[in-house]
Amino acid sequence: MKQQVDVIIVGARVAGASLAILLGEMGKKVLMLDKSSFPSDTLSTHHLSHLHYLKQLDVLDEVEATGLRKIKRMRTYIADSFIEGPRESYTLAPRRDHLDHVLINKAISYENVELLEGYQVISLLKKGMQGEVCGLEAVDKRGGKHTIKAPITVGADGKNSSVAKWVGAKKYGEYSTVRPVFYGYYFNVKPLMEPTTEIFLNEGRIGFLFPMEPGIDCLGLEVRPEEFNKFAKEPQSFEETYRQFYGMSDRLEEATLQGRIIGTPGVPNFFREAAGKGWALIGDAGHSKDPSTGLGINDALMQSSLLAKSIKAWDQGESWEGVMKEFQKRRDENLGPGYRLTLDYIQTRKPWSANESALFQAMAANPMVWNRVVQHLPDVLKQHSEETPELYGSVEYEAKNFGFHY
Ligand SMILES: Cc1cc2nc3c(=O)[nH]c(=O)nc-3n(C[C@H](O)[C@H](O)[C@H](O)COP(=O)(O)OP(=O)(O)OC[C@H]3O[C@@H](n4cnc5c(N)ncnc54)[C@H](O)[C@@H]3O)c2cc1C
C-alpha cells in the first residue's frame, strides 16, 4: 500500500490520539499507526488531574461514563500520621485501556483521521541533503509492507521512541535516578468517607492509592532501587508491604487482587529535542520522568495541544524552523517545573529517621504546634524554594484557589 497524508502519527495512545483529535478538527488528513490493537492496556497507573485537557478534547463525559469516582481530597501519610485536605478541583483515575480508547474513538470520528492498528513502523523515509523526513515504512501483522508519505511525521511512540532514534533526537536534562514501581487492582478495599488519593511515605517507599470506580482501587508502590528483584520474584511482598501502611491491614481484610501485580524497574528521566526537518516528538517520546508525581498523561495532552497550535501557525505561513523552535521552548517552559519537583521528590525519598518520625507523630497530635507553625509556612517554603524554585510557587498557586494571599 502507498499513501499520502498531511500528518503521520506513530503511536495512538494519549499523546498520539489527542493530537489526532486536534488535527482532525483542523481538517488535516491524518494517519495514526500503532503496533498495538485497541482497546488494550499499557504500563501505567491512573492519576489524572488536569481535566481541562479532556474537556477541550470533548471527551471528559465519556471518560467519566464508566462511573469513575470524583476524587476531591488528598491524604499524605508520614509513618502513622497523616495530613489531609481538599483539592482545588477533582481528579479521576480512569483505566488506560478505557481512556486511550475514548481518545482514539473521538479521533477517528473525523472522516479525515484514520487509524491502522497492528502496524509496526520500521523505518523513516528521508529526502534531500539534510535528510528531511518525508514519511515512513510499516509492516502489518501479516508481514505486508506499506509506504506512507507526509510532510510531517510525529513520534508519539513512547519513552523508547524509534522515531527519536531514527532522527537522532538528542537527549538533555537527563537524570539517572530510576525507581521501581509495582501496582495492582484491588476489589473491596475499605473506603474512606470520601474518595481520596492517598500517598504513603514510609521507609523510603511511596505507596499510592487511587480510587477508581466504586469498589475498585489501584494500589501502587514505588520501592527502593535495590528491592526490585525481591518484589518482582515475590509478588506477595507487595501486599505485605501495603499492610504495614497505617490502617491498611484492616482496610485490606476483605480485599481481593484482580489479576496480578505489575511492575517495572523504573522510568528514565530526560528531555529529547522536540522537532527537526519534517518531524516532531510528543508525549513520553519527547519527555519522560518518574511516575511518582503522576503527570505523564497530563504532559502528553499538553504537548499535543502545543504541537497542534504550532502546526496551525505553520499552515498560516510561518516557517517550520520558527514554529518548531517555539514549540520546544514552550514545551520545556511548561514541563520544567513538574520535572524539577519530580526529581526533587524522588531524590529526597529516604527512610525517615526514628527521630523524624517521632517528631512528626508528636506534632500531628498537638494542635498547638500547628497554631505556631502554620503562620511561618510561607517563609519556610520560600527558603526551601532556593534549592527547588517551584516548591513555594506550586503551593502558592493551589493555595490561592482556597483564598490564600501572602
Ligand atoms: C508504572 C507507571 C505508572 C504511571 N502512572 C501514571 C499516573 O498515575 N498518571 C500519569 O499521568 N502518568 C503515569 N505514568 C506515565 C504515563 O503512562 C505516560 O506518560 C503516558 O502513557 C505517555 O503516553 P504516550 O502516548 O506518550 O506513550 P505510550 O502510552 O507509551 O504509547 C506509545 C504507543 O506507541 C506505540 N508504538 C511504539 N513504537 C511503535 C512503532 N515502532 N510502530 C507503531 N507503534 C509504536 C505503542 O504500541 C504505544 O501504543 C505512569 C507510567 C508508568 C510506567
PDBQT file of the ligand as one rigid body, heavy atoms in Angstrom, charges set to zero:
ROOT
HETATM    1  C1  LIG A 501       4.266   2.321  36.271  1.00  0.00    +0.000 C 
HETATM    2  C2  LIG A 501       3.800   3.618  35.651  1.00  0.00    +0.000 A 
HETATM    3  C3  LIG A 501       2.826   4.358  36.301  1.00  0.00    +0.000 A 
HETATM    4  C4  LIG A 501       2.385   5.564  35.737  1.00  0.00    +0.000 A 
HETATM    5  N1  LIG A 501       1.405   6.253  36.377  1.00  0.00    +0.000 NA
HETATM    6  C5  LIG A 501       0.954   7.424  35.867  1.00  0.00    +0.000 A 
HETATM    7  C6  LIG A 501      -0.102   8.148  36.503  1.00  0.00    +0.000 A 
HETATM    8  O1  LIG A 501      -0.658   7.739  37.531  1.00  0.00    +0.000 OA
HETATM    9  N2  LIG A 501      -0.517   9.317  35.916  1.00  0.00    +0.000 N 
HETATM   10  C7  LIG A 501       0.090   9.815  34.796  1.00  0.00    +0.000 A 
HETATM   11  O2  LIG A 501      -0.300  10.892  34.326  1.00  0.00    +0.000 OA
HETATM   12  N3  LIG A 501       1.073   9.142  34.168  1.00  0.00    +0.000 NA
HETATM   13  C8  LIG A 501       1.524   7.960  34.663  1.00  0.00    +0.000 A 
HETATM   14  N4  LIG A 501       2.518   7.281  34.027  1.00  0.00    +0.000 N 
HETATM   15  C9  LIG A 501       3.116   7.863  32.803  1.00  0.00    +0.000 C 
HETATM   16  C10 LIG A 501       2.200   7.658  31.599  1.00  0.00    +0.000 C 
HETATM   17  O3  LIG A 501       1.842   6.301  31.497  1.00  0.00    +0.000 OA
HETATM   18  C11 LIG A 501       2.926   8.091  30.313  1.00  0.00    +0.000 C 
HETATM   19  O4  LIG A 501       3.455   9.395  30.490  1.00  0.00    +0.000 OA
HETATM   20  C12 LIG A 501       1.967   8.068  29.113  1.00  0.00    +0.000 C 
HETATM   21  O5  LIG A 501       1.490   6.771  28.872  1.00  0.00    +0.000 OA
HETATM   22  C13 LIG A 501       2.662   8.559  27.841  1.00  0.00    +0.000 C 
HETATM   23  O6  LIG A 501       1.790   8.390  26.749  1.00  0.00    +0.000 OA
HETATM   24  P1  LIG A 501       2.331   8.330  25.257  1.00  0.00    +0.000 P 
HETATM   25  O7  LIG A 501       1.115   8.347  24.401  1.00  0.00    +0.000 OA
HETATM   26  O8  LIG A 501       3.369   9.365  25.071  1.00  0.00    +0.000 OA
HETATM   27  O9  LIG A 501       3.105   6.952  25.132  1.00  0.00    +0.000 OA
HETATM   28  P2  LIG A 501       2.638   5.455  25.331  1.00  0.00    +0.000 P 
HETATM   29  O10 LIG A 501       1.476   5.369  26.243  1.00  0.00    +0.000 OA
HETATM   30  O11 LIG A 501       3.887   4.733  25.723  1.00  0.00    +0.000 OA
HETATM   31  O12 LIG A 501       2.165   4.979  23.881  1.00  0.00    +0.000 OA
HETATM   32  C14 LIG A 501       3.067   4.789  22.840  1.00  0.00    +0.000 C 
HETATM   33  C15 LIG A 501       2.383   3.972  21.741  1.00  0.00    +0.000 C 
HETATM   34  O13 LIG A 501       3.295   3.896  20.632  1.00  0.00    +0.000 OA
HETATM   35  C16 LIG A 501       3.196   2.605  20.057  1.00  0.00    +0.000 C 
HETATM   36  N5  LIG A 501       4.462   2.334  19.334  1.00  0.00    +0.000 N 
HETATM   37  C17 LIG A 501       5.712   2.334  19.837  1.00  0.00    +0.000 A 
HETATM   38  N6  LIG A 501       6.610   2.066  18.865  1.00  0.00    +0.000 NA
HETATM   39  C18 LIG A 501       5.902   1.867  17.733  1.00  0.00    +0.000 A 
HETATM   40  C19 LIG A 501       6.250   1.534  16.394  1.00  0.00    +0.000 A 
HETATM   41  N7  LIG A 501       7.535   1.364  16.015  1.00  0.00    +0.000 N 
HETATM   42  N8  LIG A 501       5.269   1.397  15.481  1.00  0.00    +0.000 NA
HETATM   43  C20 LIG A 501       3.956   1.558  15.831  1.00  0.00    +0.000 A 
HETATM   44  N9  LIG A 501       3.572   1.872  17.079  1.00  0.00    +0.000 NA
HETATM   45  C21 LIG A 501       4.526   2.037  18.006  1.00  0.00    +0.000 A 
HETATM   46  C22 LIG A 501       2.980   1.689  21.249  1.00  0.00    +0.000 C 
HETATM   47  O14 LIG A 501       2.366   0.465  20.824  1.00  0.00    +0.000 OA
HETATM   48  C23 LIG A 501       2.091   2.530  22.153  1.00  0.00    +0.000 C 
HETATM   49  O15 LIG A 501       0.725   2.239  21.944  1.00  0.00    +0.000 OA
HETATM   50  C24 LIG A 501       2.962   6.054  34.537  1.00  0.00    +0.000 A 
HETATM   51  C25 LIG A 501       3.954   5.305  33.891  1.00  0.00    +0.000 A 
HETATM   52  C26 LIG A 501       4.369   4.103  34.444  1.00  0.00    +0.000 A 
HETATM   53  C27 LIG A 501       5.422   3.305  33.716  1.00  0.00    +0.000 C 
ENDROOT
TORSDOF 0
